[in-house]
Amino acid sequence: MEYIILVVIIAGFGFLYKQKPNTNIDQNNSRIIELEKNLSSKESSIKELEKEKDILNVQMKSLEELKTKKTELETALKSVSDERNDLKNKNIKLNNEEEKRILDSKKEIEALITLKQSAEQEKQVLNNKRVSEKAKEFEEIKSQWGRHEKDVENCIREICRNNIIKYIGQEDFPHPRNKPDNSIEIMDQLIVFDAKSPANNNLDNFPKYIKDQTESLKKYAKHDDVKNDLFLVIPSNTLNVIDQFSYKIGEYNVFVVTKDALEPIILSLKKIEEYEFVDKLSPEERDNVCSVIGKFAHTTKRRIQIDNFFQREFLNTLDKAKKLPREILESVIEFENAEKLNPPMEKRKKIIYTKELKDQVDEVEKDMEIRNIPKIQTNISFNKDIS
């Protein structure tokens, strides 16, 4: 722009010079020279300025780039700052949550410790109770074993009194030295019922003890007036360890029975007393008598066998129940402790009538028919005239 102005000025002076050629030529020449110098100087200045302008343009471009970069950096810085603030807020929130979680965890741990201590105390109380009940149960068993001889004696006495059978106590046994616990007299024959029970809580040796006792009964069987069928009466809670219930030893037989089987056995033996002399029985009557006795003997042994089987099955089931999950087992124990079975009590001088038992059996059979439960068929039959 300045260069154009100088050119215009010089042209103006040239024009003036042409209009007045004769005036002040020297002066004009000097001025022209001076102007040319100034023009040259201005041109140099212009060049310098243009260089500076180029430099400034470069600097401006660099400055624009710096501004752009600065803007980008400011944007990035704002983003980083925002992210830092978000992270800071999240960190504060997480710290608060962590503190709350730690506090809740401490409370839960304290609650669990309290619950565990309570559970351990309850378990200890339950264990103590079970140990106490087990000890009490064992004491009751020992007491039952201790009362076994007297219970058997009372039972036989009661059966004899209700059915008009002669009972012979130990002190009244007619033969000296060896005397059985109990005996009865039917048709001038003595029938021995010797009560046997374990000596201690270890039942492992009880079967061998019973077997030895069957051989020792020879001291009674050797007498002519003693029937060669002798009975050992054992407690019902020892059935699970007995695997043999009848022994044939030389000229006499031994049957292992429980107190519950005494009444049907004695009644079946008394059936013979209805005949004055055995040798006067007809073959049919003799067979009927033998059939009744055999039926009672088979039923007694079968009942003992079945009781023994179910006792083992129940014990196996109880052992399997111990493997249930702890929570279920504890609940089962609670229900077990809440249950109580009350079987009918046996009262003195109260007769158990056969008709009542038959009525009860008929009710059970009707219930079985309603529930479509099949009956067990037996192959043993009796003559209708046998009552």
C-alpha positions as CSV (number, residue, x, y, z in Angstrom):
1,M,0.0,0.0,0.0
2,E,2.8,2.4,0.9
3,Y,4.6,1.5,-2.3
4,I,1.6,2.6,-4.4
5,I,1.4,5.9,-2.5
6,L,5.0,6.7,-3.3
7,V,4.6,5.9,-7.0
8,V,1.6,8.2,-7.1
9,I,3.6,11.0,-5.4
10,I,6.5,10.5,-7.8
11,A,4.1,10.6,-10.8
12,G,2.7,13.8,-9.4
13,F,6.0,15.4,-9.2
14,G,6.9,14.3,-12.7
15,F,3.7,15.8,-13.9
16,L,4.5,19.1,-12.2
17,Y,7.9,19.0,-13.6
18,K,6.6,18.7,-17.1
19,Q,4.2,21.6,-16.6
20,K,7.0,23.9,-15.4
21,P,10.2,22.9,-17.1
22,N,11.8,26.2,-16.6
23,T,11.3,26.8,-12.9
24,N,13.6,25.6,-10.2
25,I,15.0,22.6,-12.2
26,D,17.9,22.1,-9.8
27,Q,15.7,22.3,-6.9
28,N,13.4,19.7,-8.4
29,N,16.2,17.4,-9.4
30,S,17.4,17.5,-5.8
31,R,14.0,16.8,-4.6
32,I,13.7,14.0,-7.1
33,I,16.9,12.5,-6.0
34,E,15.8,12.9,-2.5
35,L,12.5,11.4,-3.3
36,E,14.1,8.5,-5.1
37,K,16.3,7.9,-2.1
38,N,13.2,8.1,0.1
39,L,11.5,5.7,-2.4
40,S,14.4,3.3,-2.2
41,S,14.4,3.6,1.5
42,K,10.7,3.0,1.5
43,E,11.0,0.1,-0.8
44,S,13.6,-1.4,1.5
45,S,11.3,-0.7,4.4
46,I,8.4,-2.2,2.5
47,K,10.5,-5.3,1.8
48,E,11.5,-5.4,5.5
49,L,7.9,-5.0,6.4
50,E,6.8,-7.7,4.0
51,K,9.4,-10.0,5.5
52,E,8.1,-9.0,8.9
53,K,4.6,-9.5,7.6
54,D,5.5,-13.0,6.4
55,I,7.1,-13.7,9.7
56,L,4.0,-12.4,11.5
57,N,1.8,-14.4,9.2
58,V,3.8,-17.5,10.1
59,Q,3.6,-16.5,13.7
60,M,-0.1,-15.8,13.4
61,K,-0.6,-19.2,11.8
62,S,1.4,-20.7,14.6
63,L,-0.6,-18.7,17.1
64,E,-3.8,-19.9,15.6
65,E,-2.6,-23.4,15.8
66,L,-1.6,-22.8,19.4
67,K,-5.0,-21.3,20.1
68,T,-6.6,-24.3,18.5
69,K,-4.4,-26.6,20.5
70,K,-5.0,-24.5,23.6
71,T,-8.8,-24.9,23.0
72,E,-8.4,-28.6,22.5
73,L,-6.2,-28.8,25.6
74,E,-8.7,-26.7,27.6
75,T,-11.5,-29.1,26.3
76,A,-9.4,-32.1,27.2
77,L,-8.5,-30.6,30.6
78,K,-12.2,-29.9,31.3
79,S,-13.1,-33.5,30.3
80,V,-10.3,-34.8,32.6
81,S,-11.4,-32.4,35.3
82,D,-15.0,-33.6,35.0
83,E,-13.9,-37.2,34.9
84,R,-11.7,-36.5,38.0
85,N,-14.7,-35.0,39.8
86,D,-16.8,-37.9,38.8
87,L,-14.2,-40.3,40.0
88,K,-13.8,-38.3,43.2
89,N,-17.6,-38.4,43.8
90,K,-17.6,-42.1,43.0
91,N,-14.7,-42.7,45.3
92,I,-16.5,-40.8,48.1
93,K,-19.6,-42.8,47.4
94,L,-17.7,-46.1,47.3
95,N,-15.9,-45.2,50.6
96,N,-19.2,-44.4,52.2
97,E,-20.7,-47.7,50.9
98,E,-17.6,-49.6,52.0
99,E,-17.8,-48.1,55.5
100,K,-21.5,-49.0,55.6
101,R,-20.7,-52.5,54.2
102,I,-18.0,-53.0,56.8
103,L,-20.4,-51.8,59.6
104,D,-23.2,-54.1,58.3
105,S,-20.6,-57.0,58.0
106,K,-19.5,-56.4,61.6
107,K,-23.2,-56.5,62.7
108,E,-23.8,-59.7,60.7
109,I,-20.7,-61.3,62.1
110,E,-21.7,-60.4,65.6
111,A,-25.2,-61.7,64.9
112,L,-23.7,-64.9,63.5
113,I,-21.4,-65.3,66.4
114,T,-24.3,-64.8,68.8
115,L,-26.4,-67.3,66.7
116,K,-23.5,-69.8,66.7
117,Q,-23.1,-69.5,70.4
118,S,-26.8,-69.9,70.9
119,A,-26.9,-72.9,68.5
120,E,-23.9,-74.4,70.3
121,Q,-25.6,-73.9,73.7
122,E,-28.8,-75.4,72.3
123,K,-26.8,-78.3,70.8
124,Q,-25.1,-78.8,74.1
125,V,-28.4,-78.7,76.0
126,L,-29.8,-81.1,73.4
127,N,-26.8,-83.4,73.7
128,N,-27.0,-83.3,77.5
129,K,-30.7,-84.0,77.2
130,R,-30.1,-86.9,74.8
131,V,-27.3,-88.3,77.0
132,S,-29.6,-88.0,80.0
133,E,-32.4,-89.6,78.2
134,K,-30.1,-92.4,76.9
135,A,-28.8,-92.9,80.4
136,K,-32.3,-92.9,81.8
137,E,-33.4,-95.3,79.0
138,F,-30.5,-97.6,79.8
139,E,-31.3,-97.4,83.5
140,E,-34.9,-98.3,82.7
141,I,-33.6,-101.3,80.6
142,K,-31.4,-102.4,83.4
143,S,-34.2,-102.0,85.8
144,Q,-36.4,-104.0,83.5
145,W,-33.8,-106.7,83.3
146,G,-33.6,-106.6,87.1
147,R,-37.4,-106.9,87.4
148,H,-37.6,-109.5,84.6
149,E,-37.7,-112.6,86.9
150,K,-40.3,-111.0,89.1
151,D,-42.4,-109.8,86.1
152,V,-42.3,-113.2,84.6
153,E,-43.4,-114.8,87.8
154,N,-46.2,-112.3,88.3
155,C,-47.3,-112.9,84.7
156,I,-47.4,-116.7,85.0
157,R,-49.2,-116.4,88.3
158,E,-51.8,-114.1,86.8
159,I,-52.3,-116.5,83.8
160,C,-52.7,-119.5,86.1
161,R,-55.1,-117.7,88.4
162,N,-57.3,-116.5,85.5
163,N,-57.3,-120.0,83.8
164,I,-57.4,-122.3,86.9
165,I,-53.9,-123.7,86.4
166,K,-51.7,-124.8,89.3
167,Y,-48.6,-122.6,89.7
168,I,-45.5,-124.0,91.4
169,G,-43.0,-121.4,92.7
170,Q,-39.3,-122.0,93.0
171,E,-39.6,-123.0,96.7
172,D,-42.4,-125.5,96.0
173,F,-40.6,-127.3,93.2
174,P,-40.7,-131.0,94.3
175,H,-37.1,-131.9,93.4
176,P,-34.2,-130.7,95.6
177,R,-31.1,-128.8,94.7
178,N,-31.9,-127.5,91.2
179,K,-35.1,-125.5,91.1
180,P,-36.4,-123.4,88.2
181,D,-37.8,-119.9,88.6
182,N,-41.3,-120.9,87.6
183,S,-43.3,-124.0,86.7
184,I,-46.9,-125.0,86.2
185,E,-48.6,-128.4,86.5
186,I,-50.8,-129.8,83.7
187,M,-51.9,-133.4,83.7
188,D,-49.4,-134.3,86.5
189,Q,-46.6,-132.9,84.4
190,L,-44.4,-130.0,85.5
191,I,-43.7,-127.5,82.7
192,V,-40.6,-125.3,83.4
193,F,-40.4,-121.6,82.6
194,D,-37.0,-120.2,83.5
195,A,-36.5,-116.5,83.3
196,K,-33.2,-115.3,81.8
197,S,-31.9,-111.7,81.3
198,P,-28.5,-110.2,80.4
199,A,-26.0,-109.6,83.2
200,N,-24.9,-106.2,81.8
201,N,-25.5,-103.8,78.9
202,N,-23.3,-105.8,76.6
203,L,-25.7,-108.0,74.6
204,D,-23.0,-109.6,72.4
205,N,-22.5,-112.6,74.7
206,F,-26.3,-113.0,75.4
207,P,-27.0,-115.5,72.6
208,K,-24.1,-117.7,73.8
209,Y,-25.4,-117.4,77.3
210,I,-28.8,-118.5,76.2
211,K,-27.4,-121.5,74.3
212,D,-25.4,-122.5,77.4
213,Q,-28.6,-122.3,79.5
214,T,-30.5,-124.6,77.1
215,E,-27.9,-127.3,77.8
216,S,-28.1,-126.7,81.6
217,L,-31.8,-127.3,81.5
218,K,-31.0,-131.0,81.5
219,K,-31.0,-130.9,85.3
220,Y,-34.8,-130.3,85.2
221,A,-35.6,-132.5,82.1
222,K,-34.0,-135.6,83.7
223,H,-37.0,-135.9,86.1
224,D,-39.8,-138.1,84.9
225,D,-42.5,-135.7,86.0
226,V,-41.0,-132.7,84.1
227,K,-42.3,-132.2,80.6
228,N,-39.5,-132.5,78.0
229,D,-40.6,-129.2,76.4
230,L,-38.9,-126.4,78.5
231,F,-39.1,-122.7,78.1
232,L,-36.5,-119.9,78.6
233,V,-38.3,-116.5,79.0
234,I,-36.1,-113.5,77.9
235,P,-36.8,-109.7,77.9
236,S,-38.5,-108.5,74.7
237,N,-35.8,-105.8,74.2
238,T,-33.2,-108.5,73.7
239,L,-34.9,-110.1,70.7
240,N,-32.7,-108.3,68.2
241,V,-29.6,-110.2,69.3
242,I,-31.2,-113.7,69.4
243,D,-31.0,-115.7,66.1
244,Q,-32.2,-119.1,67.3
245,F,-35.4,-119.7,69.3
246,S,-35.7,-123.4,69.5
247,Y,-33.2,-126.1,70.4
248,K,-33.5,-129.9,70.3
249,I,-31.1,-131.3,72.9
250,G,-31.1,-135.0,73.3
251,E,-34.4,-136.1,74.8
252,Y,-35.8,-132.6,75.5
253,N,-36.6,-129.4,73.6
254,V,-36.0,-125.8,74.7
255,F,-38.0,-122.8,73.4
256,V,-36.8,-119.2,73.8
257,V,-39.9,-117.0,74.3
258,T,-40.8,-113.6,75.7
259,K,-43.2,-112.7,78.4
260,D,-45.8,-111.6,75.7
261,A,-45.9,-115.2,74.4
262,L,-46.5,-116.9,77.8
263,E,-50.3,-116.7,77.7
264,P,-50.9,-118.3,74.3
265,I,-48.3,-121.0,75.1
266,I,-49.8,-121.8,78.5
267,L,-53.3,-121.8,77.1
268,S,-52.3,-124.2,74.3
269,L,-50.7,-126.5,76.9
270,K,-53.8,-126.3,79.0
271,K,-55.9,-127.5,76.1
272,I,-54.6,-131.0,76.6
273,E,-56.1,-131.0,80.1
274,E,-59.6,-131.1,78.6
275,Y,-58.9,-134.8,77.9
276,E,-58.6,-137.1,80.9
277,F,-56.1,-139.4,79.3
278,V,-54.0,-138.8,76.3
279,D,-54.1,-142.4,75.3
280,K,-57.9,-142.2,75.0
281,L,-57.7,-139.6,72.3
282,S,-58.7,-140.6,68.8
283,P,-56.1,-140.1,66.0
284,E,-58.1,-137.1,64.7
285,E,-58.3,-135.6,68.2
286,R,-54.6,-136.1,68.8
287,D,-53.9,-134.4,65.4
288,N,-56.1,-131.5,66.4
289,V,-54.3,-131.1,69.7
290,C,-50.9,-131.3,68.0
291,S,-52.2,-128.9,65.4
292,V,-53.2,-126.3,67.9
293,I,-50.0,-126.6,69.9
294,G,-48.0,-126.4,66.6
295,K,-49.9,-123.4,65.5
296,F,-49.3,-121.6,68.8
297,A,-45.6,-122.6,68.7
298,H,-45.2,-121.5,65.1
299,T,-47.1,-118.3,65.7
300,T,-45.0,-117.5,68.7
301,K,-41.7,-118.1,66.9
302,R,-42.9,-116.3,63.8
303,R,-44.0,-113.3,65.9
304,I,-40.6,-113.2,67.6
305,Q,-38.9,-113.5,64.2
306,I,-41.0,-110.7,62.7
307,D,-40.4,-108.5,65.7
308,N,-36.7,-109.2,65.4
309,F,-36.8,-108.3,61.7
310,F,-38.6,-105.0,62.2
311,Q,-36.4,-104.1,65.1
312,R,-33.4,-104.4,62.8
313,E,-35.1,-102.5,60.0
314,F,-36.1,-99.7,62.4
315,L,-32.6,-99.5,63.7
316,N,-31.2,-99.3,60.2
317,T,-33.7,-96.5,59.4
318,L,-32.7,-94.6,62.5
319,D,-29.0,-94.9,61.4
320,K,-29.9,-93.5,58.0
321,A,-31.9,-90.7,59.5
322,K,-28.7,-89.5,61.3
323,K,-27.3,-88.7,57.8
324,L,-30.0,-86.2,57.0
325,P,-29.1,-82.5,56.7
326,R,-28.5,-80.9,60.1
327,E,-31.5,-78.5,59.8
328,I,-33.9,-81.3,58.9
329,L,-32.4,-83.6,61.6
330,E,-32.8,-80.9,64.3
331,S,-36.4,-80.4,63.2
332,V,-37.0,-84.2,63.2
333,I,-35.5,-84.4,66.8
334,E,-37.9,-81.7,67.9
335,F,-40.9,-83.5,66.5
336,E,-39.6,-86.8,68.0
337,N,-39.3,-85.2,71.4
338,A,-42.9,-83.9,71.1
339,E,-44.3,-87.3,70.3
340,K,-45.4,-89.8,72.9
341,L,-46.8,-93.3,72.4
342,N,-49.2,-94.7,75.0
343,P,-49.8,-98.4,74.4
344,P,-52.6,-100.0,76.4
345,M,-51.6,-100.7,80.0
346,E,-52.1,-104.1,81.4
347,K,-54.1,-104.1,84.7
348,R,-54.3,-106.8,87.3
349,K,-57.5,-108.9,87.3
350,K,-58.6,-107.4,84.0
351,I,-59.4,-110.2,81.6
352,I,-58.5,-109.7,78.0
353,Y,-61.4,-111.2,76.2
354,T,-60.9,-113.1,72.9
355,K,-64.1,-111.6,71.5
356,E,-62.8,-108.1,72.0
357,L,-59.5,-109.0,70.2
358,K,-61.5,-110.6,67.4
359,D,-63.7,-107.4,67.1
360,Q,-60.5,-105.3,66.9
361,V,-59.1,-107.6,64.2
362,D,-62.4,-107.4,62.2
363,E,-62.2,-103.6,62.3
364,V,-58.6,-103.7,61.0
365,E,-59.6,-106.1,58.2
366,K,-62.5,-103.7,57.2
367,D,-60.0,-100.8,57.1
368,M,-57.7,-103.0,55.0
369,E,-60.5,-103.7,52.5
370,I,-61.3,-100.0,52.2
371,R,-57.6,-99.3,51.5
372,N,-57.2,-102.3,49.2
373,I,-54.5,-103.8,51.4
374,P,-54.3,-107.6,50.6
375,K,-54.4,-110.0,53.5
376,I,-51.6,-112.6,54.2
377,Q,-53.0,-116.0,53.4
378,T,-52.1,-119.0,55.7
379,N,-51.9,-122.6,54.6
380,I,-52.6,-123.9,58.1
381,S,-56.3,-125.0,58.7
382,F,-58.1,-126.3,61.7
383,N,-61.2,-128.4,62.2
384,K,-64.3,-126.4,62.9
385,D,-65.1,-128.3,66.1
386,I,-61.9,-127.0,67.7
387,S,-62.8,-124.0,69.9
